[in-house]
Amino acid sequence: MLGWLIIGGGIHGAHIAARLIGEAGVLPGRLRILDPGVRLLERWNACSAATGMRHLRSPAVHHLDLDPASLDRFAGTPLRRAPGLFAHPYARPSLAFFNEHCDHVIATYGLAALHVHGRAERIELNRDRVLVRTNEGRTLSAARIVLAMGSSDQPAWPAWAGRGEDPCIRHVFALGFRLAEGMRRKQVIVVGGGISAVQVALWLAVGEGRVHIVCRHAPREHQFDTDPGWLGPKLMRGFQRDRDPERRRALIGEARHRGSMPADVMDALRRAISAGKIQWHRSEVCALRPGSEPLRVRLSSGIRLSADRILLATGFETKRPGGLLVDRLIEDAALPCAACGYPLVDEHLRWHPRVFTTGPLAELELGPAARNIAGARRAADRIVASRPSWV
């Protein structure tokens, strides 16, 4: 029987595995990471590449390793490090460098060897263990599990767009999507107004085509997707004092800067609009002529657009992740949930004595930053701190 089984091999799952091994003293042979990807961080790599991202929004202290200064040290001394590794402000790492550091952390703690390929299909909580059945017919037994599933398999599709039936309408976070050089020669409509939509549009605007962004609001500038105060006592103190889950849910909704972008991305957008490479439409799609070539779209503003491609950068659904797996677990084990359907967990992120959570599933305890890289680090703090009570 394993000591720990982490379900989800993304940023959260990989960081928590590193912390359990490197800080909590869990033997690698007693830990496994269950994930359907060919390699760990597969969905992170696919989703980040799908936007044309050049630098992360997060600062250099948010990464997979234990020591917050690890990424900075990995870059070498300031006088000798390669140019372009970090962007101002807040020393935000380039995507390529961040991913290189992720590979370094995975190698340091031997996490690739702990990866079990497969998807959890059923979780059974017994008195002395947890049994997890996978889609490949295996049953894994562990003393404790961590539910580290995010929302990356839940891209939000507008009702008018279908769900991938038309090959000319793609969601940038759908499985298998990638930006192709040929798209830069097309007329493309990008739907969405946050950092991902604008990064996609900026990548396309390098070419000879024409790019339209369709969004319900004007461009919004915020350096981070939540105020940094949510990472410390400045804002979290009041959140923790308020034990009402509905008020916590409201605070989380109010705190997130959805559909926003940092200053450098906003500056690049303004330059592209001034140069005529991108046109911003403060509107929304109200009609689409299906099967037409080119695609013909009518906006709520009355403007009609034609395009070779429509790319959706509309983020992810806000529903609880985990799908049927988590639905069954709640029903079988009578686990507590708030009215919004999300778990009610304790201060150590335990939903059950043998079930820990992170990411979206822990946000009613961790607050608005729970889904981010910083949230993975906060979750690991709580889980490791629970060590004296491990059963």
Helices and strands as residue ranges (DSSP letters): E 2-7, H 11-22, G 28-30, E 31-35, H 42-49, H 70-74, E 86-87, E 92-93, H 95-108, G 112-114, E 115-117, E 120-125, E 130-134, E 139-147, G 159-161, E 169-171, G 181-185, E 187-191, H 195-204, E 210-215, G 228-231, H 233-241, H 245-255, H 263-274, E 278-282, E 285-289, E 295-299, E 304-307, E 309-312, H 323-333, E 350-352, E 355-357, G 359-362, H 363-366, H 373-385, G 387-389
